């Protein structure tokens, strides 16, 4: 449960990390002449950047394009080292508080602020990089890339549904039926309260709409991030996201025993070491 709640917090903070750029591509990029090959790009990357690199494996690329894309990916990966470190620190801090049995929001705020600052610093370059990706690819390649991205996202969604991560957490923590019922009731109450305020489901709906609009525009010859997806206020999103997610964690903690909290904390620490899979980059 706690991992399920914390990961969306990270996602909430990294969704808008494609920065801002005024570049305009009015004509399809001319691809280098020569044979094309199909193979993934940026295999040492993390998160959405690796997802994009895998999707590019379905796109026939020339040697010149492949060199340009590897450089673009390498620069993006290096640019996010600070954000990955800040995210790691945030998760480790939450893990310590989970083990202690009480969240201290004031103590977490500097770490959330550090993550937001790191993401804000790379936002412009990230958006410029996505426009560069569009410029490197030709019309048919852009369509193939978007199709491959959408197929992989759908596959991941299906895998999450099949695995039932919440059930796995319940098993790992050894939750009793009474604890499961308590957590379910608390979550239901919070969801109903948010629904009453007109907020239930909005972040996910907005993210889905944002992604669909972005991918539709990427297929076209003209692609300008400022026209398709204006930069978002990361600080405001962080405040809303942390309040929503940490609020849920806060009400779950009293249901857990000290031993269960220790297990949950260790799982979060383990997660911190691999949280790169939700690190930002090219979506």
N, C-alpha and C positions, 0 to 999 in steps of 0.2 A: 504494500500500500504506500509506504513512504517513498520508495523509489519511483513508483508510478506518479506520485504527486510532485516530486522534486524535478524529474526530467521535464515535465511541461513547463516548470518555472524556467529552466535553462532555455527551452525552446522559445518561451515567451520573450526572453531577453535577446535572442539571436535572430528572430524572424526578420526584423527590418535591417539586417546588416549588409545590404547591398549598396550603401552609400549614395552619393549624388554626383552626376557628371552631366555636362551639357553637350556631349558628343552626339553627332547625328550621322546616321548611315542612310543616305537617300538612294544608294544603288547597292545591289548585291555585291559582296566582296568577290573579287576575282581569285579563284583558286589557282595554285601553281599547277602547271601542266606536268603530267607524268602519272605513273601508276599510283593507285590508292591501295591502302591496306586497312583492315579492321582489327583494332586491338585497343584495349583500355588505355586511358591516359591517367597520369598522376596516381599511380598505384600505392605510393607511400603517403598519400594525403589522408585526411580524416573528414568525417562528417559529410555534410552536403557536397563538399568539394570532391570527396571520393565517389559519392553517388553520381556526380556529374561526369567524373572521369570514367566510371564504369559505363555510363550511358553513351559516352563518345565512342566506346568500343563497338557500338552498333552502327557507327557512322563511317563510311569510307573516307579516309583522310589521305591527303598527299603527304609526302615527307616534309615539305615546307610547313604545312599546316600543323603537323604533329609537333615539330620543333617549337613553333610559336605557342601552341597550347600547353606544352610541358613547361615552358618558361612562365606563362601566365599562371599556371597552377602552382608552380614552385614559389613564385612571388606571393601569391595569395596565402599559401600555407605558412610561409615565414612571417607574413604580416600579422597572423593571428596567434602567434606564440604568446603574446601578452594576455589575450582574451582567454586562451586555454589555461594559463596559469591562474588567472583571476577566478575562473570557473572552478578550478580544482580547489582553491582556497575556500571558496564559498561552500562547496559540498562537504569538505572536511570539517568546516566550522559547524555546519548543520548537523553532521554526524555526531560531533562532540556534545551538542545540546540535546540531541535525541537520546543519547546514552544517559545524560544527566536527568532526562525526563521533563525538561522545561525549555521552551524556546525563549531566547532573549533577542527580541527584534532589534533593539538598539545596538547590540553587539554585532549583529549581522549586517546592519545597514552599511558600514564602511566597506564591507566586502562586496555587497551588491553595487554600491557606488563605484567601486574599483572596476567591476566587470562592465558596468555601463560605460565608464570612461574609456576603457580599452576598446569597446565596440564602437563608440563614437569616433575614436581616433582613426579607425580603419574604414569607416563607413564610406567616405567619398571614393577612396581607391577601390573598394569592393564593387561599387556601382559602375565605376569606369571599367573595371575588369569584365563585368558581365556584358557591357556594350562592346568591348573588344572581342569577346567570344563571338558575339553576333556578327561582327565585322569580318572575323576570320573565316566563318562558315559561309558557304553558298546557300541559295534558296532551298534546294532539296535536302542539303545537310542539316539545315535548321529544323526542317520538318521532322527528319529522322531523329534528330537529337531530342526534340520535345516528345515525340512518340515514345522514345526509349526511357526518358525521365518519368513520364506518366505511367508507363508499364511497371517500372521498378517501384514507384511509390505505391501503386495498387498492390503489388506483391508484398511489400513490407506491411501494409495495413492488414492484409489477409493473414500474414504470419503472426502479427500481434494478436489478432482475434483468435487464431487457432491455439496460441500458447496460453492464453488467459493469464497474463502476468500477475494479476491480483490474486488469483488462486494459488500461484506459485509462492507469492509472498506469504499468504496465509499458511501454506504448508511449511515453508522455511521457518516461520516464526512460531509454528505450533499453536495457532490461534484456536481457542475453544469455540464451540458453537455459540456460546453466550457472547464471547468477544466479537465474533463475526456479526452477530445480530446488533450489538451495540454500535459497532462501526457503521454498519449499514444504516441504522436509524439516524446517526449523527450526520452522515453524508446526505441522506434524504432530506433532513431538516435544512441543511445548508443549501442544497439545490433548490428546495422550495422557496427559501428566503430570497435567493438570487433571482429565481423565476418571478417572484412577486415584484422585485425591483426592475424587472425587464432586462436582467443581465445574463441569464442562463444561456450557456452555449455560444455567446457572442464572440469570444476570442477565437474559437475554432472555426466558426462560420466566417469570420472576417479573414482569417488566414487562408481558408479554402478559396474564398472569393479572390483574394489578393493573388494567390498562386495561379488560379485559372486565368485571370486577366493578364498576368505576366507571361505565361506560356503562350497564350493566344497572340499577344503582341510580338513575341520572339519569332514567330513563324513569318512575320511580315518583313518587307524590305526595309522599312523605316522602323527603327527601334531606339527610343530615347527614354531612359529610365525616369526622368523628371516628368514626362508626359504620362507614362504608364503607372508608375508607383512612386509618388513623391516621398522624400525622406520622412520617416516617422520619428516621433519624439520618444527616444529610447528611455529617458528618465521617467516619463509618464507611464510608459508600458511596464517598466520595471516596478514602479510603485503599485500598479494595479495587479500585476502578476504575482508579486511577492505577497501582497495582502491576501489574494485568493488562495494561493498554494500553501503558504505558511500557516494561514488561518486553519486550513483543513488538517495540516500536520499537528497543529497545536491541540485540536480537539481529539485527535486519535491517541496522542501520547498517554493520557491518563488511563486508557483502556489496557495498555500493555504492561506486562510485568517487567521488573528490572532485567531479567534474563532476556526477555524478548526485545527490550530496548537495546541491549548490548549486541544482540544478533543483528538487529536492524542497522545499528550504527556501523558495524563492521561491513555489512553489505554496502552501505553508502560509501564507506572508505574505499572498498574495492571498486565501486562504481566510479569514484573520483579518478581512479587511475585509468579508466577507459572511457571517461565522459567525452573524449574527443569525438566520439561518433555523432554527437549532436553539435559539434563545433561549427561555427559559421564559415562560409566560403561561398563559392558559386553554388546557387541552389540546385 
